[in-house]
Amino acid sequence: MFLGLKMRAGLKTFLHSYVNMCIFVSAIYKIYDTGYDDTVWERLAVLAGTVPILHLFCSSADRDRASKIPNIIPHYLELEETETYTILSEVQNLPEHRKASKDTKLFMILMNAKTEFLHRVRYDGFLDDHYVWIDAGISKIFKDPAATLTSDRKSVV
């Protein structure tokens, strides 16, 4: 029992210190014709408050929204300007088993562009040992956003 608590405390300390030695990367793009409400930007603001710095890829059309969120280093790049888009835009056949309303061609391109975004951050001069992709809307599952990545959080493990 005591060993389990000690290991848990050690893991908690490790996770807290790991956050401070990673480069976090995310993206927000309008990829659906319907709905591009402020909810995703509100979730991003919550997320940005839980990490030291967040590199965000987004359209230059979102410059005003991105500038209002602290802890963000914006990378303004149109999705159509990515290498991933150039390669995958010619693909005609999407996977047969998918949710057609969500898993669109642009969604598939964005999902595949994640590694390109990580690569771009690294080669834009932000050098570190660890790069972490974190989805912009992940904060919708945070039970306590203020304590999510703090060392005081009791439910990290």
C-alpha positions in Angstrom: 0.0 0.0 0.0 2.7 2.5 1.0 4.8 1.6 -2.1 1.8 2.2 -4.3 1.2 5.7 -2.8 4.9 6.5 -3.2 4.9 5.4 -6.8 1.8 7.4 -7.5 3.3 10.5 -5.9 6.5 10.0 -8.0 4.4 9.6 -11.2 2.5 12.8 -10.3 5.8 14.7 -9.9 7.1 13.3 -13.1 4.0 14.3 -15.1 4.1 17.8 -13.6 7.8 18.3 -14.5 7.3 16.7 -17.9 4.8 19.4 -18.8 7.5 22.0 -18.3 9.9 20.3 -20.7 7.6 19.7 -23.7 6.5 21.8 -26.6 2.7 21.5 -27.0 1.2 21.9 -30.5 -2.4 22.1 -31.7 -4.5 23.4 -34.5 -7.9 24.9 -35.2 -9.3 25.1 -38.8 -12.7 25.6 -40.1 -13.2 22.3 -42.0 -17.0 22.0 -41.9 -19.6 24.1 -43.7 -21.8 24.1 -40.7 -20.9 25.5 -37.3 -17.6 27.1 -36.4 -18.8 28.6 -33.2 -16.8 30.1 -30.3 -17.0 26.9 -28.3 -13.8 25.4 -29.8 -12.0 28.7 -29.1 -13.3 28.8 -25.6 -12.0 25.2 -25.1 -8.7 26.2 -26.5 -8.5 29.1 -24.0 -9.0 26.6 -21.2 -6.4 24.3 -22.6 -3.9 27.2 -23.1 -4.2 28.0 -19.4 -3.0 24.5 -18.5 0.2 24.4 -20.4 3.2 26.7 -20.3 3.1 27.6 -24.1 0.9 26.2 -26.9 1.9 26.5 -30.5 -1.3 26.9 -32.5 -1.7 26.4 -36.2 -4.7 28.3 -37.6 -5.8 30.3 -40.5 -4.9 34.0 -40.8 -8.6 34.6 -40.8 -8.5 33.7 -37.1 -5.7 36.1 -36.2 -8.0 38.2 -34.0 -9.3 35.2 -32.0 -5.8 33.7 -31.5 -4.4 37.0 -30.4 -6.8 37.1 -27.4 -5.7 33.8 -25.9 -2.6 34.0 -23.6 0.2 31.4 -23.7 -0.2 30.9 -27.5 2.4 31.1 -30.2 0.3 31.3 -33.3 1.5 29.9 -36.6 -0.7 31.3 -39.3 -0.9 28.8 -42.1 -3.8 28.0 -44.3 -4.6 24.3 -44.4 -4.4 24.4 -48.2 -0.8 25.6 -47.9 0.3 22.4 -46.0 2.3 19.7 -47.8 -0.3 17.3 -46.4 -3.1 19.1 -48.2 -1.1 19.1 -51.5 -0.5 15.4 -51.3 -4.0 14.3 -50.1 -6.2 16.8 -52.0 -5.9 14.5 -55.0 -7.3 11.5 -53.1 -10.7 10.6 -54.5 -11.7 7.6 -52.3 -12.3 8.1 -48.6 -12.6 5.2 -46.2 -15.8 3.2 -46.7 -16.4 2.8 -42.9 -16.6 6.3 -41.6 -19.1 8.9 -40.3 -19.6 10.8 -43.5 -20.8 14.0 -41.8 -17.7 14.2 -39.6 -15.0 12.2 -41.4 -14.8 14.5 -44.5 -11.8 14.9 -46.8 -10.8 18.0 -45.0 -11.0 16.3 -41.6 -8.8 13.4 -42.9 -6.3 16.0 -44.2 -6.3 17.8 -40.9 -5.7 14.6 -39.0 -2.9 13.6 -41.2 -1.3 17.1 -41.0 -0.6 16.8 -37.3 2.8 15.3 -37.8 3.6 18.1 -40.3 2.6 20.7 -37.7 4.9 19.1 -35.2 7.7 19.0 -37.8 7.1 22.7 -38.7 7.4 23.8 -35.0 10.7 21.9 -34.6 12.2 23.3 -37.8 10.9 26.8 -37.2 13.5 27.0 -34.5 11.6 25.8 -31.4 14.0 23.1 -30.4 13.3 20.7 -27.5 13.5 17.0 -26.8 9.8 16.4 -26.6 6.9 17.6 -28.8 3.3 16.8 -27.8 0.2 17.0 -30.0 -2.8 18.0 -28.0 -6.2 18.4 -29.5 -7.6 21.9 -29.2 -10.9 20.7 -27.8 -9.6 18.3 -25.3 -10.6 20.5 -22.4 -14.2 19.5 -22.8 -13.3 16.4 -20.8 -11.5 18.2 -18.0 -13.4 17.8 -14.8 -11.4 20.6 -13.1 -9.5 22.6 -15.8 -7.7 24.7 -13.2 -6.1 21.6 -11.6 -5.6 19.4 -14.7 -1.9 19.8 -15.0 -0.9 21.2 -11.6 1.1 19.3 -9.0 -1.8 19.6 -6.6 -4.1 17.5 -8.7 -5.1 14.3 -6.8 -6.5 12.3 -9.7 -3.5 12.4 -12.2 -3.1 8.7 -11.9 
